[in-house]
Amino acid sequence: KNEVEQSPQNLTAQEGEFITINCSYSVGISALHWLQQHPGGGIVSLFMLSSGKKKHGRLIATINIQEKHSSLHITASHPRDSAVYICAVLVGNQFYFGTGTSLTVIP
Amino acid sequence: DAGVIQSPRHEVTEMGQEVTLRCKPISGHNSLFWYRQTMMRGLELLIYFNNNVPIDDSGMPEDRFSAKMPNASFSTLKIQPSEPRDSAVYFCASSPTGQGLTEAFFGQGTRLTVV
């Protein structure tokens, strides 16, 4: 059983669409990270959340601790947003990673 | 700052050889992490250091893997002897104050191929 589940696994959107990627986890956590991996392989840390909501540009991340759920939203999506988005949760000293959501934004 | 710097970017080696991956964290960051990414297992945390001290190495797959951080500006991940199943992308990341408290900054990764 995977402690972290992401959905959808693959997502194709038209440029300009509002996108939501979901992450659910089954254990108590101290923090949750959203990571972005570009087609070239580099990984960028987008957000670290322990409660509430964070916004950076067109990206918004929310977390509901009681429901053990987080969402990553992208407003006005753009082809350069095409990447794999990975959810990672911190449980004690251990990180658990989701399998990622592959996003393709079509012009 | 140039960010987290990893070397080499690509490494191809024969089974049985020793492989050393290198990482220079961002200056002033207290925590350093080594990750491995494969198609089968996704992204896995191997080990992390805080103030140069290994805190949790439970993710290290087996005794063939070892990691050191002799000072605040340098870390190595060594595999000896290497095996084809070690082929993966290895990422190093650093964080200012600890893994749960702030965002981590990732290097570009080292793509290891063991033939």
Backbone of each chain as ProteinMPNN parsed JSONL, in Angstrom:
{"seq_chain_A": "KNEVEQSPQNLTAQEGEFITINCSYSVGISALHWLQQHPGGGIVSLFMLSSGKKKHGRLIATINIQEKHSSLHITASHPRDSAVYICAVLVGNQFYFGTGTSLTVIP", "coords_chain_A": {"N_chain_A": [[0.846, -1.185, 0.0], [0.563, 2.176, -0.862], [1.57, 5.004, 0.855], [1.035, 7.501, -0.037], [-1.111, 8.847, -2.34], [-1.652, 9.947, -5.593], [-3.652, 11.843, -7.855], [-4.879, 13.026, -11.004], [-3.039, 10.359, -12.699], [-2.082, 10.975, -15.189], [-2.482, 13.899, -17.135], [-3.948, 15.929, -19.499], [-4.26, 19.127, -20.807], [-5.802, 22.038, -22.223], [-4.221, 25.051, -23.164], [-4.598, 27.682, -20.871], [-6.559, 26.558, -19.315], [-7.906, 25.741, -16.059], [-6.245, 23.894, -13.647], [-6.211, 21.043, -11.558], [-4.492, 19.085, -9.27], [-4.425, 16.265, -7.25], [-3.653, 15.038, -3.962], [-3.583, 12.475, -1.695], [-3.168, 11.15, 1.555], [-2.306, 8.649, 3.985], [-1.42, 8.672, 6.543], [-0.443, 10.326, 9.634], [1.02, 13.495, 9.266], [3.838, 15.776, 9.294], [4.505, 17.676, 7.499], [3.946, 18.669, 4.085], [5.099, 18.42, 0.785], [5.124, 19.91, -2.439], [6.472, 19.067, -5.486], [8.076, 19.845, -8.582], [8.922, 18.375, -11.575], [10.793, 18.859, -14.371], [10.711, 18.158, -17.941], [13.406, 17.827, -18.658], [14.46, 16.714, -16.401], [15.242, 18.048, -14.06], [14.47, 18.944, -10.677], [12.207, 20.942, -8.91], [11.357, 22.485, -5.928], [8.166, 23.371, -5.076], [6.246, 24.086, -3.092], [6.029, 24.018, 0.464], [3.93, 22.754, 2.848], [2.172, 22.939, 5.905], [-0.227, 23.553, 6.882], [-3.344, 25.037, 5.835], [-3.075, 27.272, 3.133], [-1.115, 28.133, 0.288], [0.233, 30.504, -2.029], [1.772, 31.098, -5.122], [2.47, 33.031, -7.637], [0.878, 31.743, -10.427], [0.297, 29.425, -9.201], [-1.312, 27.515, -6.709], [-1.483, 26.041, -3.569], [-3.153, 23.856, -1.411], [-4.028, 22.476, 1.778], [-5.687, 20.046, 3.722], [-5.657, 19.047, 6.79], [-7.235, 17.441, 8.457], [-8.724, 15.919, 6.654], [-6.696, 14.678, 5.383], [-5.571, 15.476, 2.882], [-4.371, 17.125, -0.016], [-4.235, 19.711, -2.461], [-3.016, 20.82, -5.6], [-3.216, 23.63, -7.514], [-3.325, 25.06, -10.736], [-3.64, 28.041, -12.272], [-4.829, 29.524, -15.321], [-3.342, 27.873, -17.226], [-0.257, 27.036, -18.905], [1.792, 26.045, -21.684], [4.435, 25.796, -20.716], [4.06, 24.873, -18.209], [4.004, 22.198, -18.379], [4.961, 19.23, -17.009], [6.108, 16.868, -14.525], [4.381, 16.487, -11.555], [4.971, 16.115, -8.184], [3.943, 14.822, -5.128], [4.949, 14.925, -1.781], [5.183, 13.609, 1.461], [6.009, 14.28, 4.845], [6.713, 12.217, 7.423], [7.348, 11.958, 10.628], [10.689, 11.345, 10.589], [10.763, 10.469, 8.043], [10.378, 10.585, 4.525], [7.69, 10.22, 2.26], [6.759, 9.501, -1.019], [4.499, 10.425, -3.629], [3.523, 8.917, -6.77], [3.536, 10.698, -8.772], [2.146, 13.128, -11.051], [1.693, 13.433, -14.395], [1.669, 16.176, -16.347], [0.489, 17.658, -19.27], [0.315, 20.478, -21.169], [-1.404, 21.787, -23.774], [-0.837, 23.931, -26.508]], "CA_chain_A": [[0.0, 0.0, 0.0], [1.31, 3.406, -0.928], [1.059, 5.955, 1.83], [0.672, 8.728, -0.742], [-1.783, 8.586, -3.607], [-1.896, 11.135, -6.391], [-4.55, 11.699, -8.998], [-4.752, 11.856, -11.859], [-1.662, 9.996, -13.052], [-1.766, 11.735, -16.397], [-3.451, 14.961, -17.361], [-3.719, 16.777, -20.663], [-5.137, 20.291, -20.735], [-5.599, 23.111, -23.195], [-3.665, 26.278, -22.587], [-5.595, 28.556, -20.266], [-7.452, 25.831, -18.403], [-7.606, 25.633, -14.628], [-5.821, 22.511, -13.417], [-6.121, 20.591, -10.169], [-3.845, 17.802, -9.005], [-4.786, 15.889, -5.887], [-2.761, 14.163, -3.204], [-4.172, 11.967, -0.459], [-2.21, 10.36, 2.308], [-3.019, 7.799, 4.941], [-0.762, 8.722, 7.852], [-0.262, 11.666, 10.161], [2.219, 14.081, 8.703], [4.254, 17.066, 9.834], [4.584, 18.624, 6.387], [3.727, 18.123, 2.742], [5.797, 19.18, -0.248], [4.827, 19.729, -3.857], [7.667, 19.176, -6.306], [7.856, 19.876, -10.021], [10.056, 17.834, -12.319], [10.689, 19.244, -15.764], [11.098, 17.088, -18.875], [14.846, 17.623, -18.636], [14.794, 15.94, -15.221], [15.491, 18.83, -12.867], [13.365, 19.007, -9.715], [12.048, 22.207, -8.212], [10.403, 22.434, -4.831], [7.199, 24.442, -5.275], [5.641, 24.505, -1.832], [5.995, 23.196, 1.662], [2.719, 23.117, 3.579], [1.766, 22.186, 7.083], [-1.642, 23.869, 7.087], [-3.88, 26.158, 5.091], [-2.983, 27.524, 1.707], [-0.033, 29.004, -0.153], [0.085, 30.928, -3.421], [2.97, 31.647, -5.74], [2.141, 33.266, -9.037], [-0.34, 31.053, -10.865], [0.192, 28.167, -8.463], [-1.925, 27.576, -5.388], [-1.501, 24.744, -2.9], [-3.969, 23.819, -0.204], [-3.953, 21.228, 2.523], [-6.686, 19.829, 4.753], [-5.013, 18.061, 7.654], [-8.242, 16.499, 8.966], [-9.105, 15.004, 5.577], [-5.468, 14.087, 4.839], [-5.671, 15.733, 1.452], [-3.808, 18.375, -0.512], [-4.426, 19.958, -3.884], [-2.192, 21.814, -6.281], [-3.987, 24.238, -8.587], [-2.63, 25.948, -11.669], [-4.59, 28.895, -12.998], [-4.376, 29.98, -16.639], [-2.216, 26.987, -17.529], [0.587, 27.389, -20.041], [2.616, 24.892, -22.07], [5.645, 25.643, -19.904], [3.711, 24.157, -16.977], [4.099, 20.76, -18.641], [5.97, 18.657, -16.121], [5.562, 15.903, -13.569], [4.195, 17.1, -10.246], [5.122, 15.054, -7.19], [3.558, 15.136, -3.755], [5.777, 14.205, -0.811], [4.786, 13.91, 2.827], [7.01, 14.031, 5.867], [6.148, 11.515, 8.577], [8.506, 11.837, 11.496], [11.9, 11.633, 9.832], [10.663, 9.76, 6.768], [9.629, 11.126, 3.406], [6.985, 9.298, 1.384], [6.478, 10.22, -2.255], [3.533, 9.939, -4.592], [4.129, 8.475, -8.029], [3.607, 11.823, -9.685], [1.121, 13.415, -12.058], [2.306, 13.972, -15.599], [0.802, 17.202, -16.937], [0.827, 18.206, -20.583], [-0.549, 21.593, -21.542], [-1.337, 21.933, -25.23], [-1.1, 25.332, -26.921]], "C_chain_A": [[0.887, 1.243, 0.0], [0.705, 4.405, 0.032], [0.563, 7.229, 1.178], [0.079, 8.369, -2.094], [-2.023, 9.899, -4.33], [-2.881, 10.825, -7.498], [-4.711, 13.044, -9.687], [-3.286, 11.507, -12.092], [-1.185, 10.785, -14.25], [-2.872, 12.742, -16.649], [-3.03, 15.778, -18.572], [-4.728, 17.906, -20.65], [-4.82, 21.248, -21.868], [-5.042, 24.327, -22.463], [-4.793, 27.161, -22.059], [-6.511, 27.865, -19.276], [-6.948, 25.892, -16.963], [-7.349, 24.163, -14.315], [-5.774, 22.231, -11.92], [-5.484, 19.212, -10.117], [-4.056, 17.498, -7.528], [-3.772, 14.933, -5.263], [-3.47, 13.773, -1.915], [-3.156, 11.092, 0.246], [-2.922, 9.687, 3.47], [-2.448, 7.872, 6.35], [-0.711, 10.161, 8.342], [1.054, 12.241, 9.69], [2.586, 15.358, 9.446], [4.369, 18.117, 8.741], [4.333, 17.901, 5.08], [4.416, 19.042, 1.742], [5.171, 18.897, -1.602], [6.105, 20.017, -4.638], [7.269, 19.182, -7.775], [9.112, 19.353, -10.705], [9.847, 18.11, -13.795], [11.112, 18.101, -16.672], [12.599, 16.828, -18.911], [15.332, 16.902, -17.391], [15.001, 16.742, -13.957], [14.264, 18.932, -11.98], [13.385, 20.353, -9.015], [11.038, 22.008, -7.096], [9.464, 23.628, -4.961], [6.691, 24.997, -3.95], [5.98, 23.515, -0.741], [4.825, 23.684, 2.489], [2.617, 22.308, 4.858], [0.313, 22.484, 7.444], [-2.044, 24.935, 6.086], [-3.562, 26.15, 3.611], [-1.771, 28.397, 1.437], [-0.22, 29.316, -1.625], [1.415, 31.489, -3.902], [2.691, 31.793, -7.224], [0.83, 32.592, -9.393], [-0.569, 29.739, -10.116], [-0.396, 28.409, -7.078], [-1.903, 26.168, -4.807], [-2.315, 24.853, -1.627], [-3.784, 22.485, 0.488], [-5.05, 21.211, 3.575], [-6.171, 18.696, 5.626], [-6.023, 17.006, 8.125], [-8.608, 15.467, 7.918], [-7.894, 14.325, 4.95], [-5.442, 14.246, 3.31], [-5.051, 17.088, 1.116], [-4.1, 18.49, -1.993], [-3.443, 21.005, -4.36], [-3.006, 22.325, -7.461], [-3.066, 25.102, -9.445], [-3.687, 26.743, -12.418], [-3.969, 29.337, -14.321], [-3.163, 29.175, -17.097], [-1.541, 27.361, -18.849], [1.419, 26.175, -20.412], [3.879, 24.713, -21.226], [5.353, 25.021, -18.546], [3.801, 22.645, -17.157], [5.277, 20.179, -17.866], [5.313, 17.525, -15.341], [5.518, 16.584, -12.208], [4.131, 15.989, -9.199], [4.751, 15.597, -5.819], [4.432, 14.302, -2.813], [5.352, 14.605, 0.589], [5.889, 13.515, 3.781], [6.314, 13.431, 7.075], [7.303, 11.242, 9.526], [9.748, 12.257, 10.737], [11.879, 11.027, 8.437], [9.862, 10.553, 5.748], [8.943, 9.992, 2.661], [6.526, 10.091, 0.165], [5.318, 9.591, -3.005], [4.24, 9.582, -5.885], [4.142, 9.571, -9.071], [2.418, 11.932, -10.613], [1.804, 14.058, -13.236], [1.324, 14.91, -16.291], [1.354, 17.649, -18.286], [-0.173, 19.294, -20.918], [-0.328, 21.889, -23.021], [-1.649, 23.373, -25.616], [-2.44, 25.465, -27.631]], "O_chain_A": [[1.842, 1.339, 0.771], [-0.505, 4.632, 0.037], [-0.237, 7.96, 1.762], [0.703, 7.669, -2.892], [-2.537, 10.853, -3.746], [-2.941, 9.707, -8.011], [-4.683, 14.087, -9.033], [-2.395, 12.273, -11.725], [-0.031, 11.208, -14.316], [-4.048, 12.47, -16.406], [-1.899, 16.255, -18.656], [-5.926, 17.668, -20.498], [-3.71, 21.261, -22.4], [-5.361, 24.582, -21.302], [-5.81, 27.355, -22.723], [-7.173, 28.528, -18.477], [-5.759, 26.065, -16.693], [-8.143, 23.295, -14.678], [-5.352, 23.071, -11.126], [-5.889, 18.295, -10.831], [-3.885, 18.364, -6.67], [-3.13, 14.137, -5.949], [-3.902, 14.63, -1.143], [-2.38, 10.381, -0.392], [-4.003, 10.107, 3.882], [-2.944, 7.2, 7.254], [-0.911, 11.098, 7.569], [2.082, 11.564, 9.71], [1.756, 15.948, 10.138], [4.334, 19.315, 9.023], [4.488, 16.684, 4.981], [4.332, 20.266, 1.834], [4.739, 17.778, -1.876], [6.733, 21.064, -4.475], [6.255, 18.6, -8.16], [10.219, 19.826, -10.448], [8.869, 17.666, -14.396], [11.795, 17.177, -16.231], [13.017, 15.7, -19.172], [16.498, 16.513, -17.324], [14.943, 16.176, -12.865], [13.14, 18.999, -12.477], [14.432, 20.837, -8.586], [9.977, 21.422, -7.31], [9.915, 24.774, -4.956], [6.703, 26.206, -3.716], [6.191, 22.329, -0.994], [4.725, 24.871, 2.8], [2.944, 21.122, 4.879], [-0.302, 21.753, 8.219], [-1.197, 25.65, 5.552], [-3.757, 25.148, 2.924], [-1.431, 29.278, 2.227], [-0.761, 28.507, -2.38], [2.088, 32.244, -3.2], [2.677, 30.814, -7.971], [-0.198, 32.828, -8.759], [-1.537, 29.029, -10.386], [-0.039, 29.357, -6.379], [-2.267, 25.209, -5.488], [-2.185, 25.811, -0.865], [-3.426, 21.488, -0.14], [-5.315, 22.217, 4.234], [-6.242, 17.527, 5.247], [-5.703, 15.819, 8.183], [-8.783, 14.289, 8.229], [-8.053, 13.478, 4.071], [-5.308, 13.274, 2.566], [-5.189, 18.059, 1.861], [-4.201, 17.485, -2.696], [-3.086, 21.937, -3.639], [-3.436, 21.544, -8.31], [-2.163, 25.774, -8.947], [-4.527, 26.174, -13.116], [-2.754, 29.501, -14.431], [-2.089, 29.731, -17.327], [-2.155, 27.914, -19.762], [1.725, 25.353, -19.549], [4.341, 23.587, -21.044], [6.276, 24.677, -17.809], [3.686, 21.896, -16.186], [6.426, 20.582, -18.046], [4.119, 17.264, -15.483], [6.5, 17.182, -11.768], [3.343, 15.05, -9.314], [5.183, 16.675, -5.412], [4.625, 13.107, -3.036], [5.178, 15.789, 0.879], [6.611, 12.543, 3.558], [5.437, 14.053, 7.675], [8.144, 10.386, 9.254], [9.85, 13.4, 10.291], [12.883, 11.073, 7.726], [8.812, 11.116, 6.059], [9.532, 8.931, 2.452], [5.984, 11.189, 0.284], [5.168, 8.37, -3.019], [5.412, 9.904, -6.074], [4.706, 9.391, -10.15], [1.763, 10.936, -10.921], [2.429, 15.11, -13.101], [0.272, 14.48, -16.764], [2.534, 17.974, -18.416], [-1.379, 19.048, -20.946], [0.782, 22.198, -23.455], [-2.606, 23.965, -25.115], [-2.816, 26.563, -28.041]]}, "seq_chain_B": "DAGVIQSPRHEVTEMGQEVTLRCKPISGHNSLFWYRQTMMRGLELLIYFNNNVPIDDSGMPEDRFSAKMPNASFSTLKIQPSEPRDSAVYFCASSPTGQGLTEAFFGQGTRLTVV", "coords_chain_B": {"N_chain_B": [[23.946, 32.901, -5.529], [24.96, 29.736, -6.848], [23.245, 27.65, -6.629], [22.381, 24.221, -5.815], [24.951, 22.041, -6.529], [25.748, 19.328, -8.489], [27.88, 16.6, -9.317], [29.249, 13.894, -11.241], [27.226, 14.933, -14.115], [26.36, 12.924, -15.716], [27.004, 9.458, -15.575], [28.546, 6.574, -16.603], [29.189, 3.288, -15.945], [30.909, 0.188, -15.371], [29.539, -2.854, -14.149], [30.34, -3.695, -10.824], [32.283, -1.827, -10.442], [33.457, 0.978, -8.506], [31.509, 3.777, -7.665], [31.321, 7.252, -7.324], [29.381, 9.871, -6.313], [28.923, 13.378, -6.274], [28.206, 16.298, -4.301], [27.516, 19.702, -3.848], [26.181, 21.712, -1.526], [23.896, 24.522, -1.154], [25.39, 27.436, 0.039], [25.382, 27.988, 3.494], [23.133, 26.503, 4.026], [21.755, 24.096, 6.231], [20.927, 21.5, 6.07], [21.154, 18.483, 4.184], [20.239, 16.365, 1.53], [20.04, 13.157, 0.012], [18.597, 11.7, -2.807], [17.043, 9.087, -4.729], [15.919, 8.32, -7.96], [13.861, 6.257, -9.802], [12.217, 4.559, -12.523], [10.63, 2.498, -11.668], [10.325, 2.725, -8.868], [9.96, 5.345, -8.342], [10.584, 8.442, -6.64], [12.889, 8.35, -4.031], [13.93, 8.867, -0.708], [17.202, 8.645, 0.335], [19.169, 9.276, 2.324], [19.666, 11.707, 4.9], [21.406, 14.603, 6.048], [22.06, 16.663, 8.853], [23.539, 19.585, 9.779], [25.981, 18.42, 8.991], [25.89, 15.915, 10.087], [24.816, 12.571, 9.811], [21.4, 11.947, 9.913], [19.235, 10.278, 9.343], [19.46, 7.298, 7.834], [17.93, 5.313, 6.863], [16.832, 4.883, 4.423], [18.81, 4.059, 2.748], [19.714, 1.651, 0.442], [21.321, -0.708, 0.776], [24.346, -2.229, 2.137], [26.209, -1.601, 0.251], [25.984, 0.981, -0.373], [27.091, 4.155, 0.655], [27.323, 7.235, 2.414], [28.807, 10.415, 2.884], [29.563, 13.412, 4.679], [31.861, 15.472, 4.899], [32.295, 18.142, 5.435], [30.565, 21.318, 5.641], [30.156, 22.07, 3.047], [30.22, 20.052, 1.202], [29.383, 16.846, -0.013], [29.344, 13.284, -0.417], [28.124, 10.463, -2.226], [28.547, 7.127, -2.286], [28.869, 4.15, -4.159], [29.648, 0.854, -3.902], [30.349, -2.475, -4.459], [29.167, -1.412, -7.678], [25.963, -2.166, -9.203], [23.858, -3.273, -11.919], [21.161, -2.714, -11.226], [21.366, -0.45, -9.767], [21.205, 1.63, -11.434], [19.972, 4.774, -12.059], [18.566, 8.049, -11.471], [20.229, 10.233, -9.421], [19.575, 12.498, -6.956], [20.595, 15.408, -5.242], [19.79, 17.498, -2.538], [19.42, 20.592, -0.766], [18.617, 22.332, 2.275], [17.589, 25.182, 4.163], [17.057, 25.002, 7.011], [16.244, 22.502, 7.874], [14.469, 19.464, 7.22], [11.692, 19.5, 7.393], [10.827, 22.051, 7.604], [11.067, 23.985, 5.705], [11.273, 24.87, 2.191], [13.042, 22.691, -0.013], [16.004, 22.776, -1.975], [16.899, 21.592, -5.068], [19.531, 19.799, -6.727], [20.659, 19.281, -10.153], [20.829, 16.643, -10.62], [22.367, 13.392, -11.007], [22.759, 11.21, -13.569], [23.003, 7.885, -13.454], [24.314, 5.067, -14.988], [24.7, 1.703, -14.901], [26.399, -0.827, -16.372]], "CA_chain_B": [[24.431, 31.535, -5.301], [24.747, 28.93, -8.032], [22.333, 26.562, -6.348], [22.995, 22.944, -5.458], [25.748, 21.579, -7.669], [26.068, 17.906, -8.462], [28.768, 16.119, -10.371], [29.045, 14.341, -12.608], [25.82, 14.954, -14.553], [26.119, 11.583, -16.259], [28.06, 8.507, -15.263], [28.336, 5.212, -17.09], [30.245, 2.476, -15.352], [30.698, -1.251, -15.472], [29.164, -3.556, -12.928], [31.459, -4.036, -9.963], [33.139, -0.67, -10.216], [33.045, 1.942, -7.484], [30.97, 5.028, -8.204], [31.202, 8.323, -6.329], [28.596, 11.031, -6.727], [29.32, 14.516, -5.44], [27.194, 17.344, -4.14], [27.855, 20.918, -3.116], [24.906, 22.355, -1.186], [23.88, 25.982, -1.129], [26.113, 27.944, 1.194], [24.522, 28.408, 4.604], [22.091, 25.51, 4.288], [22.18, 23.173, 7.275], [20.492, 20.127, 5.806], [21.45, 17.965, 2.85], [19.492, 15.134, 1.281], [20.294, 12.376, -1.203], [17.424, 10.979, -3.301], [17.213, 8.269, -5.927], [14.684, 8.249, -8.74], [13.787, 5.219, -10.834], [10.883, 4.421, -13.1], [9.855, 1.513, -10.91], [10.079, 3.089, -7.471], [9.757, 6.782, -8.194], [11.577, 9.205, -5.892], [13.088, 7.792, -2.69], [14.955, 9.51, 0.1], [18.222, 7.679, 0.758], [19.792, 9.685, 3.574], [19.816, 13.139, 5.035], [22.34, 15.132, 7.024], [21.782, 17.958, 9.454], [24.821, 20.073, 10.32], [27.013, 17.464, 8.586], [25.709, 14.646, 10.794], [23.72, 11.774, 9.235], [20.273, 11.855, 10.832], [18.408, 9.122, 9.011], [19.955, 6.609, 6.636], [17.116, 4.107, 6.701], [16.505, 4.716, 3.02], [19.953, 3.52, 2.002], [19.236, 0.314, 0.088], [22.126, -1.807, 1.329], [25.69, -1.818, 2.58], [27.032, -1.141, -0.867], [25.813, 2.425, -0.446], [27.547, 4.926, 1.802], [27.318, 8.681, 2.182], [29.593, 11.181, 3.844], [29.543, 14.868, 4.572], [33.022, 15.842, 5.709], [32.167, 19.539, 5.851], [29.262, 21.911, 5.299], [30.052, 22.44, 1.64], [30.521, 18.933, 0.316], [28.905, 15.517, 0.373], [29.494, 12.243, -1.433], [27.361, 9.215, -2.161], [29.402, 6.125, -2.921], [28.31, 2.812, -4.364], [30.735, -0.083, -4.158], [30.458, -2.408, -5.91], [27.927, -1.028, -8.339], [25.213, -3.208, -9.894], [22.937, -2.675, -12.907], [19.932, -2.225, -10.606], [21.623, 0.87, -9.176], [20.997, 2.641, -12.472], [18.909, 5.681, -11.624], [19.007, 9.434, -11.324], [20.467, 10.532, -8.014], [19.439, 13.927, -6.701], [21.008, 15.982, -3.969], [19.032, 18.714, -2.227], [19.763, 21.202, 0.518], [17.544, 23.1, 2.892], [18.196, 26.085, 5.139], [16.949, 24.768, 8.449], [15.741, 21.192, 8.284], [13.669, 18.975, 6.116], [10.261, 19.722, 7.475], [10.508, 23.422, 7.958], [11.13, 24.929, 4.6], [11.455, 24.204, 0.916], [14.367, 22.177, -0.341], [16.525, 23.165, -3.276], [17.453, 20.38, -5.668], [20.498, 19.825, -7.809], [20.17, 18.816, -11.443], [20.835, 15.187, -10.642], [23.383, 12.598, -11.702], [22.163, 10.021, -14.191], [23.943, 6.768, -13.355], [24.013, 3.846, -15.734], [25.642, 0.62, -14.609], [26.218, -1.823, -17.44]], "C_chain_B": [[24.084, 30.683, -6.523], [23.735, 27.826, -7.811], [23.108, 25.319, -5.942], [23.705, 22.392, -6.69], [26.098, 20.116, -7.487], [27.03, 17.572, -9.588], [29.021, 14.629, -10.168], [27.569, 14.42, -12.968], [25.417, 13.587, -15.091], [27.31, 10.705, -15.901], [27.655, 7.157, -15.808], [29.499, 4.383, -16.59], [29.901, 1.004, -15.513], [30.345, -1.829, -14.103], [30.408, -3.93, -12.131], [32.378, -2.874, -9.653], [32.578, 0.196, -9.091], [32.585, 3.228, -8.167], [30.868, 6.042, -7.068], [30.469, 9.506, -6.941], [28.869, 12.166, -5.746], [28.242, 15.588, -5.409], [27.764, 18.502, -3.343], [26.547, 21.629, -2.799], [25.017, 23.871, -1.283], [24.535, 26.458, 0.168], [25.14, 28.419, 2.266], [23.398, 27.445, 4.914], [22.611, 24.456, 5.261], [21.843, 21.72, 6.983], [20.777, 19.744, 4.363], [20.815, 16.598, 2.706], [19.999, 14.469, 0.003], [19.025, 11.585, -1.536], [17.829, 10.129, -4.503], [15.869, 8.203, -6.647], [14.805, 7.187, -9.807], [12.367, 5.158, -11.362], [10.021, 3.525, -12.216], [9.434, 2.033, -9.543], [9.839, 4.577, -7.264], [10.897, 7.42, -7.42], [11.669, 8.65, -4.48], [14.159, 8.6, -1.976], [15.928, 8.45, 0.594], [18.76, 8.017, 2.142], [19.706, 11.194, 3.679], [20.718, 13.484, 6.215], [21.801, 16.451, 7.583], [23.061, 18.408, 10.148], [25.924, 19.022, 10.165], [26.865, 16.099, 9.249], [24.579, 13.854, 10.133], [22.624, 11.551, 10.266], [19.464, 10.587, 10.592], [18.943, 8.507, 7.724], [19.133, 5.354, 6.343], [16.709, 3.868, 5.254], [17.637, 4.174, 2.173], [19.673, 2.046, 1.717], [20.04, -0.834, 0.694], [23.533, -1.31, 1.602], [26.588, -1.353, 1.452], [26.976, 0.379, -0.996], [26.352, 3.066, 0.828], [27.559, 6.398, 1.433], [28.105, 9.356, 3.279], [29.366, 12.671, 3.615], [30.663, 15.395, 5.456], [33.008, 17.291, 6.178], [30.856, 20.097, 5.3], [29.09, 22.177, 3.811], [30.248, 21.272, 0.686], [29.964, 17.635, 0.88], [29.144, 14.547, -0.774], [28.543, 11.092, -1.153], [28.158, 8.186, -2.957], [28.668, 4.798, -3.025], [29.475, 1.894, -4.71], [30.382, -1.463, -3.612], [29.123, -2.055, -6.552], [27.303, -2.218, -9.064], [24.255, -2.546, -10.884], [21.665, -2.109, -12.285], [20.117, -0.892, -9.881], [21.417, 1.988, -10.197], [19.77, 3.477, -12.13], [19.426, 7.103, -11.77], [19.103, 9.723, -9.837], [20.447, 12.053, -7.839], [19.976, 14.257, -5.317], [20.178, 17.245, -3.761], [19.541, 19.29, -0.913], [18.641, 22.114, 0.982], [18.142, 23.972, 3.981], [18.181, 25.589, 6.576], [16.46, 23.381, 8.826], [14.632, 20.748, 7.378], [12.21, 19.308, 6.214], [9.879, 21.179, 7.532], [10.506, 24.389, 6.788], [11.338, 24.167, 3.305], [12.894, 23.734, 0.746], [14.735, 22.614, -1.75], [17.281, 21.97, -3.859], [18.562, 20.701, -6.66], [19.88, 19.253, -9.07], [20.181, 17.293, -11.568], [22.035, 14.61, -11.368], [22.698, 11.358, -12.249], [23.214, 8.93, -14.23], [23.439, 5.588, -14.158], [25.102, 2.84, -15.43], [25.377, -0.506, -15.601], [26.96, -3.117, -17.095]], "O_chain_B": [[23.046, 30.882, -7.154], [23.4, 27.118, -8.762], [24.323, 25.357, -5.75], [23.113, 22.293, -7.765], [26.666, 19.715, -6.471], [26.999, 18.175, -10.661], [29.007, 14.152, -9.033], [26.731, 13.999, -12.17], [24.274, 13.156, -14.937], [28.46, 11.144, -15.92], [26.57, 6.653, -15.52], [30.66, 4.739, -16.792], [28.752, 0.635, -15.758], [30.795, -1.353, -13.061], [31.395, -4.415, -12.683], [33.163, -2.931, -8.707], [31.39, 0.148, -8.775], [33.202, 3.697, -9.123], [30.386, 5.722, -5.982], [30.889, 10.064, -7.954], [29.026, 11.943, -4.545], [27.476, 15.758, -6.357], [28.404, 18.315, -2.308], [25.87, 22.103, -3.711], [26.102, 24.42, -1.471], [24.257, 25.938, 1.248], [24.196, 29.156, 1.983], [22.767, 27.556, 5.965], [23.742, 23.984, 5.144], [22.415, 20.812, 7.587], [20.66, 20.559, 3.448], [20.844, 15.779, 3.625], [20.345, 15.145, -0.966], [18.456, 10.9, -0.686], [18.81, 10.41, -5.191], [14.821, 8.05, -6.02], [15.731, 7.206, -10.618], [11.432, 5.644, -10.726], [8.827, 3.771, -12.042], [8.304, 1.802, -9.111], [9.551, 5.019, -6.152], [12.046, 6.991, -7.531], [10.653, 8.493, -3.804], [15.171, 8.97, -2.571], [15.517, 7.464, 1.205], [18.805, 7.162, 3.025], [19.677, 11.889, 2.663], [20.782, 12.773, 7.218], [21.175, 17.238, 6.874], [23.6, 17.7, 10.999], [26.696, 18.773, 11.091], [27.668, 15.205, 8.979], [23.496, 14.398, 9.913], [22.876, 11.034, 11.354], [19.06, 9.909, 11.537], [18.884, 9.12, 6.658], [19.598, 4.445, 5.655], [16.286, 2.767, 4.901], [17.439, 3.862, 0.999], [19.423, 1.274, 2.642], [19.457, -1.844, 1.087], [23.874, -0.156, 1.345], [27.637, -0.76, 1.704], [27.824, 0.986, -1.651], [26.103, 2.586, 1.934], [27.78, 6.759, 0.277], [28.084, 8.941, 4.438], [29.026, 13.116, 2.518], [30.441, 15.726, 6.621], [33.625, 17.632, 7.187], [30.134, 19.411, 4.576], [27.984, 22.48, 3.363], [30.423, 21.479, -0.514], [30.058, 17.362, 2.077], [29.148, 14.931, -1.943], [28.208, 10.793, -0.006], [28.407, 8.361, -4.15], [27.951, 4.383, -2.115], [30.196, 2.122, -5.682], [30.139, -1.603, -2.414], [28.065, -2.374, -6.008], [27.995, -3.146, -9.482], [23.882, -1.386, -10.705], [21.14, -1.111, -12.778], [19.146, -0.279, -9.436], [21.455, 3.167, -9.844], [18.674, 2.95, -11.936], [20.577, 7.326, -12.144], [18.157, 9.481, -9.087], [21.197, 12.784, -8.485], [19.828, 13.492, -4.364], [19.899, 17.973, -4.714], [20.032, 18.559, -0.053], [17.833, 22.597, 0.189], [19.09, 23.567, 4.653], [19.174, 25.732, 7.291], [16.277, 23.11, 10.012], [13.919, 21.581, 6.818], [11.538, 19.393, 5.186], [8.691, 21.501, 7.508], [9.987, 25.5, 6.896], [11.555, 22.955, 3.319], [13.828, 24.316, 1.296], [13.868, 22.796, -2.605], [18.179, 21.415, -3.226], [18.538, 21.728, -7.338], [18.735, 18.8, -9.069], [19.613, 16.731, -12.505], [22.635, 15.254, -12.228], [22.131, 10.561, -11.502], [24.203, 9.038, -14.955], [22.291, 5.166, -14.025], [26.282, 3.092, -15.672], [24.28, -1.061, -15.66], [26.927, -4.073, -17.87]]}, "name": "protein", "num_of_chains": 2, "seq": "KNEVEQSPQNLTAQEGEFITINCSYSVGISALHWLQQHPGGGIVSLFMLSSGKKKHGRLIATINIQEKHSSLHITASHPRDSAVYICAVLVGNQFYFGTGTSLTVIPDAGVIQSPRHEVTEMGQEVTLRCKPISGHNSLFWYRQTMMRGLELLIYFNNNVPIDDSGMPEDRFSAKMPNASFSTLKIQPSEPRDSAVYFCASSPTGQGLTEAFFGQGTRLTVV"}
